[in-house]
Amino acid sequence: MNDRMTRVFKESPHPDEKQRQQLSQELGLSARQVKFWFQNRRTQIKVMLFYKQTDPTDPEMHLANLRFK
């Protein structure tokens, strides 16, 4: 399941309703579950990019990291 959704995400991080419906049928999930998976994945990517761009030795950033975990 996760491999298939990851491949689709790389092609289209914002699938339309039709794509979500097709994926949900293929994977045996609800369209809502697929929708939230994509939302969560986009958020995860944004957070990873944010932390990659910040200074890991900055104590303020360390506190922010602890809040997100």
N, C-alpha and C positions, 0 to 999 in steps of 0.2 A: 504494500500500500504506500508506504512512505517513499519508496524509490520512484514509483509512478508519479506521485504528487510533486516530488522534487524535480523530476524531469520536466513536468508541465510548468512548474514555477519558473524554471530557467528560461523557458520559451515565452511565457506570459505570466508575469507576477500578478496581473489583475485580470483573471479570467472573467468572461461575461457569464450571464445566467445560464446560457446554453452549455457552455463548457463545464460549468460547475455541475449542472444536472447530469451531463454525460459522465463525468468523473464519479459522481455519487452512485450512479447505476453500475458502473464498472467495478467499483470498490465495495459496494454494499453499504454505503454510508448515506446519511441524509445530505441534501444539498446544503443545509445549514452547517453541518459538521465540516464540509469541504470549505465553505465560505470562511468559517472561523480559522481553519487550518491555514489558509492563505493569509488572513489578517495577522495571525500570530507569527507566521514566517516572515512577513514584511517587517513587522515590529522587531523581531529577533535580528534581522539583517541590519536595520537602522541602529539598534543598540550596539551591535558588534562594531559597526563602522565608527560610531561615536567614540567608543572606548579605544579603538585602534588609533584614532587621531589625537587622543589626549595623552598627557604625560603620566605614565603609571607611577612615578615617584611622587606625584602631587598628593599630599594627604587629603585634600578636599575631594579629589576624584576617588580616592580609596573609600571614603565615607559614602560617596554616591554609589559606588559599586556594591557596597554592603546593603544599601537600601533596595537595590534592584534584585537581589538574590532571594 
